[in-house]
Protein backbone atom coordinates (compact mmCIF):
# COMPACT_ATOMS: atom_id res chain seq x y z
CA UNK A 1 0.00 0.00 0.00
CA UNK A 2 1.34 3.42 -0.99
CA UNK A 3 -0.05 6.35 0.97
CA UNK A 4 0.63 9.88 -0.28
CA UNK A 5 0.15 13.02 1.78
CA UNK A 6 0.37 16.50 0.27
CA UNK A 7 1.01 19.61 2.37
CA UNK A 8 -0.89 19.44 5.68
CA UNK A 9 -1.98 15.84 5.05
CA UNK A 10 1.56 14.77 5.91
CA UNK A 11 0.41 15.28 9.50
CA UNK A 12 -2.40 12.79 8.87
CA UNK A 13 -0.38 10.05 7.17
CA UNK A 14 2.27 10.24 9.90
CA UNK A 15 -0.28 8.97 12.41
CA UNK A 16 -1.45 5.99 10.35
CA UNK A 17 -0.97 2.39 11.33
CA UNK A 18 -0.06 0.66 8.06
CA UNK A 19 0.37 -2.98 7.05
CA UNK A 20 3.84 -4.38 6.34
CA UNK A 21 5.10 -3.57 2.85
CA UNK A 22 3.53 -0.11 2.83
CA UNK A 23 5.28 3.08 1.74
CA UNK A 24 4.64 6.69 2.77
CA UNK A 25 5.07 9.56 0.31
CA UNK A 26 5.36 13.08 1.68
CA UNK A 27 4.61 15.39 -1.24
CA UNK A 28 5.99 18.75 -0.03
CA UNK A 29 4.20 17.82 3.17
CA UNK A 30 4.66 18.11 6.89
CA UNK A 31 6.65 15.12 8.17
CA UNK A 32 6.45 15.59 11.93
CA UNK A 33 8.33 13.76 14.58
CA UNK A 34 6.90 13.00 18.01
CA UNK A 35 5.65 16.19 19.69
CA UNK A 36 5.83 18.33 16.55
CA UNK A 37 2.77 20.21 15.31
CA UNK A 38 2.33 21.89 11.93
CA UNK A 39 2.53 25.23 13.72
CA UNK A 40 5.80 24.33 15.44
CA UNK A 41 7.31 23.16 12.14
CA UNK A 42 6.13 26.31 10.34
CA UNK A 43 7.66 28.53 13.01
CA UNK A 44 11.10 27.07 12.25
CA UNK A 45 10.96 28.19 8.61
CA UNK A 46 7.76 30.06 7.76
CA UNK A 47 6.75 30.06 4.11
CA UNK A 48 5.46 33.10 2.23
CA UNK A 49 1.95 31.67 2.46
CA UNK A 50 1.72 32.91 6.04
CA UNK A 51 1.03 36.35 4.55
CA UNK A 52 -2.37 35.12 3.28
CA UNK A 53 -3.45 33.00 6.27
CA UNK A 54 -6.34 34.56 8.15
CA UNK A 55 -8.70 33.49 10.93
CA UNK A 56 -12.50 33.59 10.80
CA UNK A 57 -14.88 34.37 13.68
CA UNK A 58 -14.77 30.75 14.85
CA UNK A 59 -10.98 30.84 14.98
CA UNK A 60 -10.56 28.55 11.98
CA UNK A 61 -7.86 29.41 9.47
CA UNK A 62 -8.27 30.05 5.76
CA UNK A 63 -6.32 31.52 2.85
CA UNK A 64 -7.37 34.92 1.50
CA UNK A 65 -5.78 37.43 -0.83
CA UNK A 66 -4.81 38.01 -4.41
CA UNK A 67 -1.43 36.31 -3.92
CA UNK A 68 -2.83 32.80 -3.26
CA UNK A 69 -2.32 31.60 -6.82
CA UNK A 70 1.32 32.68 -7.01
CA UNK A 71 2.06 31.29 -3.54
CA UNK A 72 0.37 27.91 -3.76
CA UNK A 73 0.11 26.83 -7.42
CA UNK A 74 2.14 29.31 -9.43
CA UNK A 75 3.03 26.85 -12.17
CA UNK A 76 -0.42 25.29 -12.54
CA UNK A 77 -2.60 25.98 -15.59
CA UNK A 78 -4.95 28.92 -14.84
CA UNK A 79 -8.13 26.82 -15.06
CA UNK A 80 -6.81 24.30 -12.53
CA UNK A 81 -5.55 27.08 -10.26
CA UNK A 82 -8.99 28.69 -10.37
CA UNK A 83 -10.72 25.42 -9.55
CA UNK A 84 -8.29 24.79 -6.69
CA UNK A 85 -8.86 28.29 -5.30
CA UNK A 86 -12.64 27.81 -5.51
CA UNK A 87 -12.37 24.56 -3.53
CA UNK A 88 -10.50 26.09 -0.57
CA UNK A 89 -12.22 25.77 2.80
CA UNK A 90 -11.33 26.80 6.32
CA UNK A 91 -9.39 24.48 8.61
CA UNK A 92 -9.80 24.16 12.35
CA UNK A 93 -6.94 25.89 14.13
CA UNK A 94 -6.64 22.92 16.50
CA UNK A 95 -5.45 20.71 13.64
CA UNK A 96 -2.42 22.98 13.28
CA UNK A 97 -1.62 22.55 16.98
CA UNK A 98 -2.14 18.79 17.27
CA UNK A 99 0.79 16.39 17.21
CA UNK A 100 0.68 12.89 15.71
CA UNK A 101 -0.39 10.03 17.97
CA UNK A 102 2.28 7.86 16.35
CA UNK A 103 5.14 8.41 13.91
CA UNK A 104 4.58 5.96 11.05
CA UNK A 105 7.70 6.90 9.11
CA UNK A 106 9.81 5.32 11.84
CA UNK A 107 8.50 1.83 10.88
CA UNK A 108 7.38 2.40 7.29
CA UNK A 109 9.68 3.26 4.38
CA UNK A 110 9.10 6.79 3.14
CA UNK A 111 9.88 9.12 0.27
CA UNK A 112 9.95 12.89 0.63
CA UNK A 113 9.38 15.11 -2.41
CA UNK A 114 11.01 18.53 -2.10
CA UNK A 115 9.49 21.14 -4.38
CA UNK A 116 12.19 23.70 -5.14
CA UNK A 117 9.88 26.52 -6.31
CA UNK A 118 7.60 26.17 -3.28
CA UNK A 119 6.50 29.40 -1.60
CA UNK A 120 3.94 27.72 0.65
CA UNK A 121 6.23 25.39 2.56
CA UNK A 122 9.73 26.76 2.94
CA UNK A 123 12.30 24.69 1.06
CA UNK A 124 14.65 24.64 4.06
CA UNK A 125 11.86 23.19 6.19
CA UNK A 126 11.25 20.57 3.52
CA UNK A 127 14.96 19.67 3.46
CA UNK A 128 15.01 19.40 7.26
CA UNK A 129 12.04 17.02 7.28
CA UNK A 130 13.29 15.12 4.22
CA UNK A 131 16.31 13.95 6.23
CA UNK A 132 13.83 11.69 8.07
CA UNK A 133 12.80 9.89 4.89
CA UNK A 134 14.46 6.84 3.38
CA UNK A 135 14.36 8.38 -0.12
CA UNK A 136 14.33 12.00 -1.25
CA UNK A 137 13.26 13.36 -4.63
CA UNK A 138 13.48 16.99 -5.76
CA UNK A 139 11.23 18.57 -8.37
CA UNK A 140 11.39 22.02 -9.89
CA UNK A 141 7.73 22.81 -9.14
CA UNK A 142 5.56 24.98 -6.93
CA UNK A 143 3.75 23.60 -3.90
CA UNK A 144 1.17 21.94 -6.15
CA UNK A 145 2.80 19.39 -8.46
CA UNK A 146 -0.50 17.50 -8.47
CA UNK A 147 -1.85 20.38 -10.58
CA UNK A 148 1.26 21.46 -12.47
CA UNK A 149 3.09 18.16 -13.04
CA UNK A 150 0.69 15.28 -12.42
CA UNK A 151 2.94 13.13 -14.61
CA UNK A 152 5.71 13.31 -11.98
CA UNK A 153 3.30 12.40 -9.20
CA UNK A 154 1.80 9.47 -11.12
CA UNK A 155 5.23 8.14 -12.16
CA UNK A 156 6.51 8.27 -8.57
CA UNK A 157 3.45 6.60 -7.05
CA UNK A 158 3.37 3.99 -9.81
CA UNK A 159 7.05 3.13 -9.29
CA UNK A 160 6.46 2.64 -5.56
CA UNK A 161 3.34 0.53 -6.08
CA UNK A 162 5.13 -1.89 -8.42
C-alpha positions in Angstrom: 0.0 0.0 0.0 1.3 3.4 -1.0 -0.1 6.4 1.0 0.6 9.9 -0.3 0.2 13.0 1.8 0.4 16.5 0.3 1.0 19.6 2.4 -0.9 19.4 5.7 -2.0 15.8 5.1 1.6 14.8 5.9 0.4 15.3 9.5 -2.4 12.8 8.9 -0.4 10.0 7.2 2.3 10.2 9.9 -0.3 9.0 12.4 -1.4 6.0 10.3 -1.0 2.4 11.3 -0.1 0.7 8.1 0.4 -3.0 7.1 3.8 -4.4 6.3 5.1 -3.6 2.9 3.5 -0.1 2.8 5.3 3.1 1.7 4.6 6.7 2.8 5.1 9.6 0.3 5.4 13.1 1.7 4.6 15.4 -1.2 6.0 18.8 0.0 4.2 17.8 3.2 4.7 18.1 6.9 6.6 15.1 8.2 6.4 15.6 11.9 8.3 13.8 14.6 6.9 13.0 18.0 5.7 16.2 19.7 5.8 18.3 16.5 2.8 20.2 15.3 2.3 21.9 11.9 2.5 25.2 13.7 5.8 24.3 15.4 7.3 23.2 12.1 6.1 26.3 10.3 7.7 28.5 13.0 11.1 27.1 12.3 11.0 28.2 8.6 7.8 30.1 7.8 6.8 30.1 4.1 5.5 33.1 2.2 1.9 31.7 2.5 1.7 32.9 6.0 1.0 36.3 4.5 -2.4 35.1 3.3 -3.4 33.0 6.3 -6.3 34.6 8.2 -8.7 33.5 10.9 -12.5 33.6 10.8 -14.9 34.4 13.7 -14.8 30.7 14.9 -11.0 30.8 15.0 -10.6 28.5 12.0 -7.9 29.4 9.5 -8.3 30.1 5.8 -6.3 31.5 2.8 -7.4 34.9 1.5 -5.8 37.4 -0.8 -4.8 38.0 -4.4 -1.4 36.3 -3.9 -2.8 32.8 -3.3 -2.3 31.6 -6.8 1.3 32.7 -7.0 2.1 31.3 -3.5 0.4 27.9 -3.8 0.1 26.8 -7.4 2.1 29.3 -9.4 3.0 26.9 -12.2 -0.4 25.3 -12.5 -2.6 26.0 -15.6 -5.0 28.9 -14.8 -8.1 26.8 -15.1 -6.8 24.3 -12.5 -5.5 27.1 -10.3 -9.0 28.7 -10.4 -10.7 25.4 -9.6 -8.3 24.8 -6.7 -8.9 28.3 -5.3 -12.6 27.8 -5.5 -12.4 24.6 -3.5 -10.5 26.1 -0.6 -12.2 25.8 2.8 -11.3 26.8 6.3 -9.4 24.5 8.6 -9.8 24.2 12.3 -6.9 25.9 14.1 -6.6 22.9 16.5 -5.4 20.7 13.6 -2.4 23.0 13.3 -1.6 22.6 17.0 -2.1 18.8 17.3 0.8 16.4 17.2 0.7 12.9 15.7 -0.4 10.0 18.0 2.3 7.9 16.4 5.1 8.4 13.9 4.6 6.0 11.0 7.7 6.9 9.1 9.8 5.3 11.8 8.5 1.8 10.9 7.4 2.4 7.3 9.7 3.3 4.4 9.1 6.8 3.1 9.9 9.1 0.3 9.9 12.9 0.6 9.4 15.1 -2.4 11.0 18.5 -2.1 9.5 21.1 -4.4 12.2 23.7 -5.1 9.9 26.5 -6.3 7.6 26.2 -3.3 6.5 29.4 -1.6 3.9 27.7 0.6 6.2 25.4 2.6 9.7 26.8 2.9 12.3 24.7 1.1 14.6 24.6 4.1 11.9 23.2 6.2 11.2 20.6 3.5 15.0 19.7 3.5 15.0 19.4 7.3 12.0 17.0 7.3 13.3 15.1 4.2 16.3 13.9 6.2 13.8 11.7 8.1 12.8 9.9 4.9 14.5 6.8 3.4 14.4 8.4 -0.1 14.3 12.0 -1.3 13.3 13.4 -4.6 13.5 17.0 -5.8 11.2 18.6 -8.4 11.4 22.0 -9.9 7.7 22.8 -9.1 5.6 25.0 -6.9 3.7 23.6 -3.9 1.2 21.9 -6.1 2.8 19.4 -8.5 -0.5 17.5 -8.5 -1.9 20.4 -10.6 1.3 21.5 -12.5 3.1 18.2 -13.0 0.7 15.3 -12.4 2.9 13.1 -14.6 5.7 13.3 -12.0 3.3 12.4 -9.2 1.8 9.5 -11.1 5.2 8.1 -12.2 6.5 8.3 -8.6 3.5 6.6 -7.1 3.4 4.0 -9.8 7.0 3.1 -9.3 6.5 2.6 -5.6 3.3 0.5 -6.1 5.1 -1.9 -8.4 
